Amino acid sequence: IFDFTTYANVSQDLLKRWVYPVVPDNLPSGYEKIYRYVMQRHGLYKECKVGGSKIGRSSVVKGPGMVGSCCFIGEGCRIESTIIGNNVNISNTVTITNSHIWENVTIAENTTIHSSILCQNVTIKKGATIGKGCIIGKGCIIGEGVVVPDFTRLTLCKDIKDDEFGSDDEGFGSFDDSSSSSSSSSDDGSSSSGASDSSDDEDESDDANHNQNKAAAATTNTTDIDTDYHVVGKDGLGRVWIPRVDSEDDYDDDDSDYDDDEDAKEKALAAVIETMKSQSIGYDATDMYAERMKIQEEDDDLFSEDEKEDDDEFNNGAVDHDDAGALSFGEGGVISGGGEHIHHSSNFDEDGMLVIGRQKNVNVVQDLKALCLEHETTSPIENLAIEINSYKFSQNASYSDCSMATMLAVLEKLDIKEGMAATKLVSLLKGELQHWKPLFNKICRGLDEEKCVILAVERLACGGGVIGDVLSKAPSFRFVLQTLHDEEVLNEDAILSWAADRRGGSNGGGGGGGSEDEDDEEGGDVVDLDTPQGKLFMQKPTQDFLEWLQEESESESGSDDDDDSGSDEDSE
């Protein structure tokens, strides 16, 4: 744990039991003599050994979260994903989300707290609002009706010079004499337990600076505190902590350089403040990551132009981009007329938007297909689902990527031989789907994912080779579509929507006839009938199947309308 963001994330991981057996209801030896936590409904841990906590019947407290001992939560409160320490008093109609409330905190009625940390002995008065990313230091008071801006840090400590007590971070950390205990308590999943006091005492005995800060804070008179009343209110207490950039001695006061120094100081301070925000709970790092990726793209000089061209040819299978009649299949790339997967840039999706969190030059579909090809049917399909899900999150891939890669792998696993009959192909596919169908059901969340399954079949059929020759020979493509439909991997809406795309939106698909089909038609890719995709689509068996599917869809829609009208007449 090195900042408040990781402090919150580790705490949530512990509460979600990701690090079992290190969980709140299984504390390390010795802690159970003082506290004991039991998980109740909604993933909420409640201290039961000391007990004494009361929650209003009309209040909703949801986990992952924790409530310490001797706490009181009034009526009409809504608390979610929050850790509450011991001896906390929360009045009526209070809203708290994704926050950490330490010990002996008092929160008055009608207050709102989002993604913040309230340290020991903090008081929040009636009607106050604490913005996201705020840290309210020990003993601070937020006045009545005050709105504390996002990412504000308040403390009662005096402004300590670096040369007296170390770095700025240490000076800020000293605003709360248990800053070290917050980390240790989060490690055992019980930041609110207070059971880390004994370990904190040992740390304090070994840390002279910490002892000095604690003694100074204990003897500080509230009248000596420079309170920022415009932030905490007239009845509040505490000053705003701002990170220090450099001491004034480091700047030359020469008149000619004064303006430049001031500009440099302002820019440096802005950068430090932004870094401080990025280390706070609730910070959205999307823009920061996008900027970093932009800088990395601009400054990337690891390869010469020739090396980049060679690398692109290797990754893309030496495909001629100019002749590649591209067909969209989802985030991260397109399908070429030759059946190859082309990534103009693996860090950008088909709309040119930056894909945050993806490594450069990573072909997610190829990697996911490799995972599927390595999978043995003797192993549970759930194991592969876990691997695919992990890779999906690590590279910020889409479910469309997953569905396409899975279908490509399934077809390659069929061991298709040259000249294989369509009936033999269907028999092999049905047998393989007995194992793979549960995975398709997990990753096909809607029309887009199911259409990518069709695009995967289309890709291989137009890609040449033995597999392409077999799939492109009528009626193999139609039989594959029909088998996927019969086995409930694809529904008729996805197939008809794909067909509408191929016709350029000339014929709507799907029984619903709603806005989804209209959107698909507007965004459909018109395929030239002289291309391999067009010829495959216009095969008579395929068109016969699509016509039959359209009629079935319309008849079902008509029968549903008749049922609805009949029920209306009965009700009349």
N, C-alpha and C positions, 0 to 999 in steps of 0.2 A: 504494500500500500504506500503510494508516494504522493497522492493528492486526494482531494475530496471526491472526485469522480470514481476513482478506484475504490475508495472507502465505501461508497454507496453500492457500487457494483458487486464487490466481494460480499458485502452484507446481504444483498439480495440473493446471491448464489448460495450462500449458507442457508438462508431461509427456504430456498427452493430445493434444498437437499441435494445439490449437485456434488457436494464433497462428502457425502455420507461415508463413514459414520460420524464425521465432525459436523454435528447438527445441534440446534439448541436444546432438543430433548435428550441429548446424550453428551452432556458437558464433561470436560476432563475431570479426572479424579480430584476431589476436594471441593469443587464448586457445588456439587449436589448437597453438601452439608448446609449451604446457605440458601441456594435458589434451586428451583425445579420448574422447568417449562414443559408444558403439554400442548401439543398441536390440536386445535379445535377446528371448527368449520371455516371454510374459505381460506385455508392455509394460514390461520392466525395462531401464533404461539402466545400462551398466557401463563404467567408465573403463578404457581399453585401452592408452593411450600409456605411462603410467607403470606401470600394471598392478600385479601383486603381490597382488591380492585373491583369497581362497580361500573357497569356500562349501561346507559339508559336504554330502555326497551325500544324506543323509537329510533335509536341510533344505528347506523350501519358501519361496521368495522370489518374491512376485508383485507386479506393478505395478498401476497406474502408480507407479513408484518409481525409485530411483537408488542405485547403490553406487559410492563413490569408490575411489581407489587405496589399495593397501596395507591393505586391510581383511581381517579374519578373521571368518568366521561359522561357528560350531561345528555339531555334529550335532543333529538333532531340533528345529531352530528353525522357527518359522512367522512370516514377516514379510510384511506386506501393506501396500501404499500408503504406503510409508515412504521417505524420502530419507536416505541414510546418507553422511556426509562421509568425508574421508580419514583413514586411520590409526585406524579404529574397530575395537575388539576385542569381539566378541560371543561369549560362551561357549555351552555346550550348552543345549538345551531352553528357549530364550528365545522369548517371544511379543511381537511388536511390531506394532501396527496404526496406520495413519494418523498417523504421527509424523515428526518431523524430528530426526535425530541429527547433530549437528555434529561437528567434527574432534576427534580424540584422545580419544574417549569410550571408557570401559571398562565393559562390562556383564557381570556374572557370571551363572552358570547359574541356571536356574529363576526368572527374573525375568519380569515382565509389564509392558508399557508400552502405554497406550492414548492416542491423540490428544494427544500432549504434545510439547514441545520440550526437548531436552537440548543445552545449549550446550557450548562447548569445555571439554575437560579434566574433564568430569563423570565420576564413578565411581558405578556402581550395584552394590551388593554382593549377594551370594547371596540368592535368595528374596524380593527386594523387589518391590513392586507400585507402579507410578506410575499414579494415576488420570487420567481424562481432563481436558484443559484445563490441565494442570500445565506450568510453565516452571521448569526447573532451571538456575539461573544458572551462569556460568563457575566451574569449580573446585569446585563443591559435591559433597558425598559423601552418598549415601543408604545408611544402615546395613543390616546383614543382617536380612532378614525384615521390614523396615519397610513399612507400607502408607501411602503418601502420599495424603492426601485429594484429591478432585477439585478442580481450579481453584486449587491451591496454587502460589504463586510463591516460589522460594527464591533467595537471593543471598548473596554474601560481602561485599558493599559495606556500609559503615557507613551509618547513617541520616543522610542529608545534608539539612540544612535548606533550605527553598525559597529563602530570601533569600541563600544562599551560592552555590548552583549552579542556580538556576532552578526550574522547576516540578517537581511530583511525577513526572510522566511522564519527565522528563529524569533524575531521580534513579534511577528504576527502570531506565530504559534503560542507565544507566551500569554496571549490574551486569555487563554483558557488553561488552567493549570492541569488539566487532564487531557490535553491534546494527544499525548502518547497513549493514554488509556483508551481513547476512542479507537485507535488502531488495534490495540490488543484485544479489546472487547469484540470488535468486528471479526477478528480472526476466529474466535470461538462461536460466532453466530449470535452473540448476546450482548450487543452494544448497550442495551438498556439494563443489563443485569446488575451492574455495579460491582460485580464480583471481582473485577480487576483492580480494586483499590489496593489490595495487598501487594500485587505485582507493581503497581504504580509507586507505592511507597519505597520499594526496593530501587526502582529506576530513579526516583527523586533523590535518594540517598547517594546515588552514584553520579548525579548531575548537579554540580554546584551552581551553574548558571540558572538552571531551572528552579532551584531552591531560592535563589536571589529574586527571581521574577515573582515567584509565589509569595514570598514575604512582602515584596513591594506591593503586590496587588492586595494582599490582606490588610495592609496598613493604610491603603489609599482612602482618603476621605472623598465622598461623592462630590463635595464642593470643589475639590481640586481637579475634577475631570473637565476637560474641554469638550463639552457636549455640543454636537451639531443639531441644534433644535429644529432647523429646517428639514432635517431628515427624520428624526425620531419624535418630533412633536414637542410642544411646550411642556408637557408632562412626561417627557421621555428622558432617557439617560444613555449616553454613549456617543462615541465619535466614530466617524467613518475612517476606516483604514484604507490607505492607498499605497501601493507598492512604491518603493523608492528606486530610482534609476541609478543615479550617481550623486556623489556629494558635490556641492558647489565648488569645492577646491579643484575639482578635475576640469573645470571650464575656465578658459581665459576670458577675463573681463575687458579685454581690449575693445574699444568702441567699434573698430572695423569688423571685428568678428562676433560682436555681441548678438546681432540679429541671427546670424547663422547658428550660433550656439543655442539660442532660444528655440529655433526651429528644430534643431537636432534633438534637444531635450524633449520637446513636445512629441516628436515622432517616436522617440525611444519610450516615453511614458505611455503613449498609445499602444505600442507593441507589447509592453509589459502588462498593461491592463487587459489586453486581449488574451494574452497567455493566462493571466489569472482567471479570466472568465472561462477559458477552455478547460480549466481544472476544476470547475464548479459543477454541481449537480444540475441537470436540466439544460446544459449547453448543447446547441445543435452544431455539430462539427462539419456539416455538409459543405458549407462555403469554404471553410478552412482547408478541408481535404481537396476540394476542387482547385483551390488556388495552388496548393502544393503540387498537384498533378500537372497543372498548367506550367508551373515553373520547371518541373522535371521534364516535361515534353520539350520546352524551349531550350533547356540547357543540356539536353541529352546528346552527347557527342561521343558515345561509346563505340559507335559503328560509323564507318565511312558510308557514303552513298552506295558504293558498289557492294559493300558488305550487307547493307540493308536490303538491297535488291536480291542478293543471293539468299538472305534469310527469309524474305517474303516468298521466293520461289519454293524454298524448302517447306515452309509451313503451309503454303496454299496449294501444293502439288503442281507447281508450274502452270497455273491456269492463266489463260489469256483474258484479262479483265475486260478488254474491249468487246470480246465476243461472248461474254458470259450472260446473256439474257437473264438478269437476276430476278429471283422470286423471293419475296420476304418470308421469313419463317419465325421471327421473334428476335429477342434482344441478342445483340452481339454479332450478327452476321447476316449473310444472304445465301441463297442457293443459286448456283450458276446453272446455265443450260447444260453444261457438261456434267452436272451432278456434284461438283466440288463445293466445299464450304469455304467461302471467301470472307476473311476479316479485313476490311479496309483499315481498321484499327481495333484491336481487341479491347481497348479501353473505352470505346464508344459504341452505343447501340445504333440501330438502323436509322434513328432520327438525328444522329449526330450528337446525342446527349452523353455526357461523361458518365461512365459506369463506375461509381465510387467503390473502392475497395478491391478492384480486380487487378491482378498483376499484368504487367505489360506483355503483349504477344502471347497471351494464353488463349488457346482455343478451347472454350469450355465444353462445347459439344463433343469434340474429339476426346477430351479427357474423361468426360462422363461415359462415353461409349466404351472407352478402354476399361473403366471400372466394371461395366456390365459384362464385357467379354471375359473378364477375369473371374466372374462369378460362376460357381459350380452349382448346378441344379440340385445337388445333394445337400447343399447348405440352405438354411431358411432364407426366404426372400426378404424377411425383415432385416437381416444383417446387411444386405445390399441397400435397403432403404435408408438405413442409418448412415452408411458410407456416402450415398448420394446426397443426403440432406446435409451432411457435414461439408462436403465439397461445395454444394450450392451456397451455403452461407460464407464459406471462406473466399469464394470468388464472386460473390454477389450475382450468381447466375439466376435465371428465371425457371419457373416450372416448364415453360415451353422448351427451353434448352434440355431439361431433363427428359421430357416426353419424347422429343426427337431422338436424343441419344439412345434412349432405351429401345425404341422401335428399330433404329439402325442396327443395334447389337443383336436383337432378337432375329432379324432377318439374316444377318451374317452367321448366326449360330445354327441356322437350319441346314447348313452344309448342302446348299443347292448345287446340283450337278447339271452339266450341259445337256440341254434337250429334255429337262424334267417336265413331265406333264403337269397341267394345272391342278388336276385332282390329287396328285402326289404332293404337290406344294401345299395345298390346303390341308391335307392330312397331317403333314409335318407341323404346319403352323398351329393347328388346333392342339396338337400334343404339347407344343412349346408354351402356348398361352395358358395351359393349366397351371404352370408354375409362375408365369410372369403377370397374369391378370391382376393379382392383388397389388402389385407395384404400380401398374397403370391406373388402378382405381385411386391410389394415393396421390399420384403426381398430376393426373388429369383433373384439374380443378374447374375447367370450363371449356368453352368453345375454342379458345386460342390454343390450349394444350392439345385438345383432340385434333384440331386441324394440323398441328405440327406432326402428329402421328401420321396423318395422310401424306404430308409433305415429305416425311422421311421415306415412305414407300415410293413416292414419286421420284425422289432424289435418286434412289438406287435403281429404279426402273429406267431412268434416263442417263445413268452413269456409265453404261457400257459394261463390258466384262460378262462373265457367266451369269451373275445375278441379274444384271441389267437385261441381258438377252431373254432370260426366262420370265422376268416380271413384265417386260414390255410386250411379250407375245400374248395376243388375245387368246383366251379370256382371263389370263392369270391375274392382271391388275384388278379386274372386276371381282374375281373370286376372293382376292385378299381383302378388298374393301368389305365385301359381303360377310366374310368370316369375322372380321373385326367388329362389324355391326352385330352379327348374331351372338358373338361372345360378350357383347356389352362393353367392349373397349371403346367403341365409338357409338354415338347416338345419331339419329337422322339429321338433327339440326346442324351438327358439325359437318357432316358429309355434304348436305345441301348448301351450307354456307361456303364451303370450299368450292363447290360447283358454281355457285354464283360468282365467286371471285374469278374463276376461270372464264366465265362468260362475260366478264367485265361488268357485272351488276345488271345484266339484261333480264335475269330471271331470279326472283327472290327465292331464298331457301329457308326451310324450317317451318314447322307447324305453328310456331308462335306468331310469326309475322310481325314481330315487335321491332323496337328500336335497335336491338342488337343486330338483326339481319340488315336493317337499313344502314347501320354503321359499317357492317362488313361489305355491303355493296358499294358504298361510297369509297371505302378504302381498298377495294379489291384490286388485284394486279391483273391486267388484261394480258393474256398470253397469246402470242402469234400462233395460229394453227399450223404453221409450217415448222415450228420448233418441236423438239422431242416431247415437251410437255403438252403442246397442243395436240399432237398426233395421239399421244397416250390418252388424253382426255376424250377425244372424239371417237375412240374405238366403239364399235356398235354395242358390244356387251356392256361396256361401262355406261353408255348412254341409256341402254335398256334398264339397267339397274337404277340409275338416277331417276328415270321416268317413273319406274315402279315405286321408288321410295317417295317421290313427290306426291304421287297419287295416294299412297298410304298415309302420308302426313296430312294431306288435305282432308281425307276421309275421317281421320281421327279428330282433326280440328272441327269438322262439321258435326260429328257425333257429340263432341263436347258441347258445341253450341246448342244442339237439340236437347241435350240433357239439361243444360242451364235453363232453356226456355220452358222445358217441361216442368222443372222444379218451380219456376216462377208462376206457371199456371196453377200448379197444385197449391202453392201458398196463397194465391188469390182465392 
